[in-house]
């Protein structure tokens, strides 16, 4: 089940949890859409079925071309 956590990049509320994302709305209940973190989620190293926001990986950093 997903749970609410604080993004390590922008300190906004986000979620941590399973890949299905069925419980994201429950985890972020009461947080307006515009107040939520929009950083990408990646698989947790020790459990690839769980997803989290990685420090330093933001929506903007993913859009940067590789050098």
N, CA, C and O atoms as CSV, one atom per row, in Angstrom:
chain,resi,resn,atom,element,x,y,z
A,1,UNK,N,N,0.842,-1.186,0.000
A,1,UNK,CA,C,0.000,0.000,0.000
A,1,UNK,C,C,0.882,1.243,0.000
A,1,UNK,O,O,1.914,1.271,0.670
A,2,UNK,N,N,0.494,2.243,-0.728
A,2,UNK,CA,C,1.249,3.491,-0.803
A,2,UNK,C,C,1.115,4.281,0.497
A,2,UNK,O,O,0.125,4.171,1.222
A,3,UNK,N,N,2.133,5.069,0.760
A,3,UNK,CA,C,2.071,5.956,1.926
A,3,UNK,C,C,2.654,7.307,1.541
A,3,UNK,O,O,3.442,7.425,0.602
A,4,UNK,N,N,2.246,8.314,2.288
A,4,UNK,CA,C,2.718,9.671,2.029
A,4,UNK,C,C,4.115,9.839,2.611
A,4,UNK,O,O,4.392,9.422,3.736
A,5,UNK,N,N,4.980,10.451,1.830
A,5,UNK,CA,C,6.330,10.801,2.262
A,5,UNK,C,C,6.634,12.197,1.726
A,5,UNK,O,O,5.869,12.744,0.932
A,6,UNK,N,N,7.742,12.762,2.161
A,6,UNK,CA,C,8.180,14.070,1.685
A,6,UNK,C,C,9.267,13.868,0.642
A,6,UNK,O,O,10.217,13.119,0.866
A,7,UNK,N,N,9.129,14.529,-0.486
A,7,UNK,CA,C,10.112,14.429,-1.564
A,7,UNK,C,C,11.461,14.972,-1.089
A,7,UNK,O,O,11.514,16.037,-0.473
A,8,UNK,N,N,12.559,14.248,-1.370
A,8,UNK,CA,C,13.879,14.726,-0.971
A,8,UNK,C,C,14.386,15.878,-1.836
A,8,UNK,O,O,15.400,16.496,-1.511
A,9,UNK,N,N,13.691,16.169,-2.932
A,9,UNK,CA,C,14.138,17.223,-3.848
A,9,UNK,C,C,13.425,18.552,-3.657
A,9,UNK,O,O,14.060,19.606,-3.683
A,10,UNK,N,N,12.112,18.511,-3.465
A,10,UNK,CA,C,11.371,19.770,-3.364
A,10,UNK,C,C,10.571,19.910,-2.063
A,10,UNK,O,O,9.853,20.891,-1.870
A,11,UNK,N,N,10.704,18.923,-1.178
A,11,UNK,CA,C,10.021,18.918,0.131
A,11,UNK,C,C,8.502,18.968,0.037
A,11,UNK,O,O,7.832,19.367,0.990
A,12,UNK,N,N,7.960,18.566,-1.105
A,12,UNK,CA,C,6.506,18.502,-1.257
A,12,UNK,C,C,6.031,17.080,-0.940
A,12,UNK,O,O,6.815,16.134,-1.012
A,13,UNK,N,N,4.762,16.930,-0.592
A,13,UNK,CA,C,4.233,15.590,-0.353
A,13,UNK,C,C,4.252,14.757,-1.638
A,13,UNK,O,O,3.936,15.252,-2.720
A,14,UNK,N,N,4.627,13.494,-1.496
A,14,UNK,CA,C,4.603,12.542,-2.592
A,14,UNK,C,C,4.281,11.177,-2.013
A,14,UNK,O,O,3.884,11.083,-0.852
A,15,UNK,N,N,4.440,10.134,-2.783
A,15,UNK,CA,C,4.103,8.802,-2.309
A,15,UNK,C,C,5.283,7.860,-2.455
A,15,UNK,O,O,6.204,8.098,-3.237
A,16,UNK,N,N,5.231,6.796,-1.689
A,16,UNK,CA,C,6.180,5.693,-1.747
A,16,UNK,C,C,5.344,4.434,-1.742
A,16,UNK,O,O,4.446,4.306,-0.911
A,17,UNK,N,N,5.601,3.512,-2.626
A,17,UNK,CA,C,4.813,2.292,-2.579
A,17,UNK,C,C,4.862,1.469,-3.835
A,17,UNK,O,O,5.789,1.575,-4.638
A,18,UNK,N,N,3.851,0.648,-3.991
A,18,UNK,CA,C,3.824,-0.366,-5.037
A,18,UNK,C,C,3.663,0.229,-6.426
A,18,UNK,O,O,3.226,1.366,-6.606
A,19,UNK,N,N,4.034,-0.589,-7.395
A,19,UNK,CA,C,4.010,-0.140,-8.779
A,19,UNK,C,C,2.621,0.075,-9.348
A,19,UNK,O,O,2.469,0.791,-10.337
A,20,UNK,N,N,1.609,-0.524,-8.752
A,20,UNK,CA,C,0.265,-0.364,-9.301
A,20,UNK,C,C,-0.282,1.032,-9.054
A,20,UNK,O,O,-1.072,1.539,-9.850
A,21,UNK,N,N,0.128,1.655,-7.962
A,21,UNK,CA,C,-0.317,3.014,-7.667
A,21,UNK,C,C,-1.774,3.142,-7.284
A,21,UNK,O,O,-2.336,4.236,-7.331
A,22,UNK,N,N,-2.393,2.036,-6.903
A,22,UNK,CA,C,-3.822,2.063,-6.569
A,22,UNK,C,C,-4.135,2.931,-5.359
A,22,UNK,O,O,-5.262,3.404,-5.216
A,23,UNK,N,N,-3.166,3.145,-4.493
A,23,UNK,CA,C,-3.422,3.855,-3.247
A,23,UNK,C,C,-2.812,5.253,-3.191
A,23,UNK,O,O,-2.753,5.859,-2.121
A,24,UNK,N,N,-2.365,5.761,-4.315
A,24,UNK,CA,C,-1.742,7.096,-4.337
A,24,UNK,C,C,-2.731,8.155,-3.867
A,24,UNK,O,O,-2.381,9.005,-3.048
A,25,UNK,N,N,-3.949,8.116,-4.370
A,25,UNK,CA,C,-4.943,9.114,-3.967
A,25,UNK,C,C,-5.239,9.040,-2.474
A,25,UNK,O,O,-5.445,10.071,-1.833
A,26,UNK,N,N,-5.262,7.843,-1.919
A,26,UNK,CA,C,-5.487,7.687,-0.480
A,26,UNK,C,C,-4.303,8.251,0.299
A,26,UNK,O,O,-4.487,8.951,1.295
A,27,UNK,N,N,-3.084,7.944,-0.155
A,27,UNK,CA,C,-1.880,8.423,0.539
A,27,UNK,C,C,-1.790,9.947,0.513
A,27,UNK,O,O,-1.313,10.561,1.467
A,28,UNK,N,N,-2.245,10.552,-0.575
A,28,UNK,CA,C,-2.139,12.007,-0.720
A,28,UNK,C,C,-3.473,12.718,-0.492
A,28,UNK,O,O,-3.656,13.861,-0.911
A,29,UNK,N,N,-4.388,12.039,0.166
A,29,UNK,CA,C,-5.686,12.629,0.475
A,29,UNK,C,C,-5.507,13.946,1.224
A,29,UNK,O,O,-4.761,14.012,2.202
A,30,UNK,N,N,-6.181,14.980,0.773
A,30,UNK,CA,C,-6.106,16.288,1.418
A,30,UNK,C,C,-5.008,17.191,0.873
A,30,UNK,O,O,-4.906,18.349,1.276
A,31,UNK,N,N,-4.178,16.671,-0.047
A,31,UNK,CA,C,-3.120,17.472,-0.660
A,31,UNK,C,C,-3.582,17.848,-2.062
A,31,UNK,O,O,-3.810,16.978,-2.902
A,32,UNK,N,N,-3.717,19.136,-2.309
A,32,UNK,CA,C,-4.157,19.608,-3.627
A,32,UNK,C,C,-3.164,19.164,-4.703
A,32,UNK,O,O,-1.960,19.096,-4.458
A,33,UNK,N,N,-3.679,18.867,-5.881
A,33,UNK,CA,C,-2.853,18.401,-7.003
A,33,UNK,C,C,-1.650,19.326,-7.240
A,33,UNK,O,O,-0.534,18.850,-7.447
A,34,UNK,N,N,-1.875,20.626,-7.210
A,34,UNK,CA,C,-0.793,21.587,-7.480
A,34,UNK,C,C,0.234,21.651,-6.351
A,34,UNK,O,O,1.316,22.206,-6.542
A,35,UNK,N,N,-0.080,21.099,-5.186
A,35,UNK,CA,C,0.852,21.104,-4.056
A,35,UNK,C,C,1.646,19.809,-3.941
A,35,UNK,O,O,2.475,19.668,-3.042
A,36,UNK,N,N,1.401,18.868,-4.841
A,36,UNK,CA,C,2.088,17.576,-4.804
A,36,UNK,C,C,3.383,17.626,-5.605
A,36,UNK,O,O,3.499,18.363,-6.583
A,37,UNK,N,N,4.337,16.839,-5.176
A,37,UNK,CA,C,5.587,16.671,-5.910
A,37,UNK,C,C,5.293,16.033,-7.258
A,37,UNK,O,O,4.411,15.180,-7.359
A,38,UNK,N,N,6.026,16.438,-8.303
A,38,UNK,CA,C,5.852,15.796,-9.602
A,38,UNK,C,C,7.150,15.166,-10.103
A,38,UNK,O,O,7.311,14.922,-11.299
A,39,UNK,N,N,8.078,14.905,-9.171
A,39,UNK,CA,C,9.317,14.215,-9.533
A,39,UNK,C,C,8.988,12.777,-9.943
A,39,UNK,O,O,8.020,12.197,-9.452
A,40,UNK,N,N,9.795,12.201,-10.844
A,40,UNK,CA,C,9.541,10.830,-11.282
A,40,UNK,C,C,9.851,9.818,-10.176
A,40,UNK,O,O,10.699,10.058,-9.317
A,41,UNK,N,N,9.158,8.701,-10.215
A,41,UNK,CA,C,9.380,7.612,-9.269
A,41,UNK,C,C,10.169,6.506,-9.961
A,41,UNK,O,O,9.948,6.208,-11.135
A,42,UNK,N,N,11.092,5.904,-9.213
A,42,UNK,CA,C,11.933,4.824,-9.718
A,42,UNK,C,C,11.824,3.628,-8.792
A,42,UNK,O,O,11.475,3.779,-7.621
A,43,UNK,N,N,12.122,2.424,-9.309
A,43,UNK,CA,C,12.073,1.241,-8.438
A,43,UNK,C,C,13.077,1.350,-7.290
A,43,UNK,O,O,14.179,1.874,-7.458
A,44,UNK,N,N,12.678,0.846,-6.124
A,44,UNK,CA,C,13.568,0.773,-4.961
A,44,UNK,C,C,14.583,-0.329,-5.248
A,44,UNK,O,O,14.204,-1.423,-5.667
A,45,UNK,N,N,15.880,-0.052,-5.026
A,45,UNK,CA,C,16.925,-1.016,-5.347
A,45,UNK,C,C,16.700,-2.386,-4.717
A,45,UNK,O,O,16.828,-3.408,-5.392
A,46,UNK,N,N,16.370,-2.415,-3.444
A,46,UNK,CA,C,16.222,-3.682,-2.733
A,46,UNK,C,C,14.885,-4.369,-2.995
A,46,UNK,O,O,14.706,-5.533,-2.636
A,47,UNK,N,N,13.936,-3.651,-3.624
A,47,UNK,CA,C,12.619,-4.222,-3.902
A,47,UNK,C,C,12.047,-3.548,-5.150
A,47,UNK,O,O,11.357,-2.534,-5.041
A,48,UNK,N,N,12.324,-4.096,-6.324
A,48,UNK,CA,C,11.903,-3.444,-7.572
A,48,UNK,C,C,10.395,-3.357,-7.778
A,48,UNK,O,O,9.950,-2.736,-8.743
A,49,UNK,N,N,9.597,-3.960,-6.902
A,49,UNK,CA,C,8.146,-3.829,-6.993
A,49,UNK,C,C,7.635,-2.605,-6.254
A,49,UNK,O,O,6.444,-2.297,-6.308
A,50,UNK,N,N,8.527,-1.904,-5.566
A,50,UNK,CA,C,8.182,-0.696,-4.828
A,50,UNK,C,C,8.853,0.491,-5.520
A,50,UNK,O,O,9.930,0.355,-6.099
A,51,UNK,N,N,8.204,1.655,-5.451
A,51,UNK,CA,C,8.715,2.841,-6.132
A,51,UNK,C,C,8.901,4.003,-5.162
A,51,UNK,O,O,8.175,4.121,-4.174
A,52,UNK,N,N,9.885,4.866,-5.454
A,52,UNK,CA,C,10.194,6.026,-4.622
A,52,UNK,C,C,10.777,7.133,-5.490
A,52,UNK,O,O,11.128,6.910,-6.649
A,53,UNK,N,N,10.874,8.324,-4.918
A,53,UNK,CA,C,11.554,9.442,-5.567
A,53,UNK,C,C,13.010,9.390,-5.118
A,53,UNK,O,O,13.297,9.335,-3.923
A,54,UNK,N,N,13.918,9.406,-6.074
A,54,UNK,CA,C,15.346,9.374,-5.772
A,54,UNK,C,C,15.868,10.800,-5.595
A,54,UNK,O,O,15.499,11.688,-6.363
A,55,UNK,N,N,16.723,11.030,-4.592
A,55,UNK,CA,C,17.322,12.357,-4.431
A,55,UNK,C,C,18.067,12.774,-5.694
A,55,UNK,O,O,18.814,11.985,-6.272
A,56,UNK,N,N,17.862,14.000,-6.112
A,56,UNK,CA,C,18.548,14.557,-7.268
A,56,UNK,C,C,17.892,14.249,-8.610
A,56,UNK,O,O,18.331,14.761,-9.640
A,57,UNK,N,N,16.846,13.421,-8.618
A,57,UNK,CA,C,16.158,13.088,-9.873
A,57,UNK,C,C,14.831,13.831,-9.883
A,57,UNK,O,O,13.893,13.473,-9.171
A,58,UNK,N,N,14.772,14.861,-10.698
A,58,UNK,CA,C,13.565,15.682,-10.796
A,58,UNK,C,C,12.993,15.569,-12.208
A,58,UNK,O,O,13.628,15.025,-13.112
A,59,UNK,N,N,11.808,16.083,-12.372
A,59,UNK,CA,C,11.172,16.110,-13.698
A,59,UNK,C,C,12.087,16.858,-14.677
A,59,UNK,O,O,12.248,16.437,-15.823
A,60,UNK,N,N,12.668,17.939,-14.234
A,60,UNK,CA,C,13.546,18.740,-15.079
A,60,UNK,C,C,14.841,18.001,-15.414
A,60,UNK,O,O,15.309,18.062,-16.551
A,61,UNK,N,N,15.424,17.303,-14.437
A,61,UNK,CA,C,16.692,16.608,-14.690
A,61,UNK,C,C,16.504,15.461,-15.659
A,61,UNK,O,O,17.430,15.142,-16.405
A,62,UNK,N,N,15.340,14.827,-15.677
A,62,UNK,CA,C,15.079,13.750,-16.627
A,62,UNK,C,C,14.911,14.265,-18.042
A,62,UNK,O,O,15.088,13.509,-18.998
A,63,UNK,N,N,14.572,15.533,-18.195
A,63,UNK,CA,C,14.358,16.106,-19.526
A,63,UNK,C,C,15.641,16.664,-20.118
A,63,UNK,O,O,15.654,17.065,-21.281
A,64,UNK,N,N,16.725,16.698,-19.341
A,64,UNK,CA,C,17.997,17.210,-19.835
A,64,UNK,C,C,18.628,16.191,-20.777
A,64,UNK,O,O,18.628,14.998,-20.476
A,65,UNK,N,N,19.162,16.637,-21.907
A,65,UNK,CA,C,19.832,15.706,-22.816
A,65,UNK,C,C,21.117,15.169,-22.186
A,65,UNK,O,O,21.800,15.873,-21.441
A,66,UNK,N,N,21.428,13.931,-22.491
A,66,UNK,CA,C,22.653,13.317,-21.957
A,66,UNK,C,C,23.867,13.919,-22.654
A,66,UNK,O,O,23.824,14.248,-23.840
A,67,UNK,N,N,24.946,14.057,-21.895
A,67,UNK,CA,C,26.168,14.641,-22.461
A,67,UNK,C,C,27.019,13.574,-23.100
A,67,UNK,O,O,28.089,13.873,-23.630
